[in-house]
């Protein structure tokens, strides 16, 4: 599993955070650690899902992924 933190624009409330969390949880191979206004921290299995798919799930909810930070 790899860990990453996404910087997300367009989120302004708890409803936004829940929408992003649900979208990420729906992806096979993703474990959501924390979602708050403006960011999401998660672990993912690169053999099952890639960063592009993760960003696409967030963007499908109407938000913009601005950056990804990889963590050990």
C-alpha positions in Angstrom: 0.0 0.0 0.0 1.1 3.5 -0.7 0.0 6.6 1.2 -0.8 10.0 -0.2 -2.4 13.2 0.8 -4.5 15.1 -1.8 -4.9 18.9 -1.8 -8.5 19.5 -2.9 -10.0 22.8 -4.0 -13.7 23.6 -3.9 -14.6 21.9 -0.6 -16.2 24.3 1.8 -18.1 22.2 4.4 -18.7 18.8 6.1 -21.1 17.8 3.3 -18.2 18.3 0.8 -15.9 16.2 2.9 -18.5 13.4 3.1 -19.0 13.4 -0.6 -15.3 13.0 -1.3 -15.0 10.3 1.4 -17.8 8.3 -0.1 -16.3 8.6 -3.6 -12.9 7.5 -2.4 -14.4 4.6 -0.4 -16.1 3.3 -3.5 -12.8 2.7 -5.2 -11.4 -0.8 -5.0 -8.0 -0.8 -3.3 -8.4 2.5 -1.5 -8.4 2.9 2.3 -9.5 6.4 3.4 -7.7 7.6 6.5 -9.0 11.1 6.8 -11.0 13.6 4.8 -11.4 17.2 5.8 -12.2 20.4 4.0 -9.4 20.9 1.5 -7.6 17.6 1.8 -7.8 13.8 1.9 -5.3 11.3 3.3 -5.5 7.8 2.1 -3.7 4.5 1.4 -4.1 2.7 -1.9 -2.9 -0.5 -3.6 -1.2 0.6 -6.9 -1.9 -2.8 -8.4 -5.6 -2.1 -8.1 -6.0 1.6 -8.5 -3.9 4.5 -9.7 -3.5 8.2 -8.8 -5.4 9.2 -12.0 -8.4 7.1 -11.0 -8.4 8.5 -7.5 -8.3 12.1 -8.8 -11.0 11.3 -11.2 -13.3 10.1 -8.4 -12.8 13.3 -6.5 -13.3 15.4 -9.6 -16.5 13.5 -10.5 -17.9 15.0 -7.3 -17.2 18.5 -8.5 -13.9 19.2 -6.7 -10.4 19.8 -8.1 -7.3 17.8 -7.0 -4.5 20.4 -6.9 -1.6 18.2 -5.7 -0.6 14.8 -4.4 1.9 14.2 -1.8 3.3 10.7 -1.4 4.2 9.4 2.1 6.1 6.4 3.2 
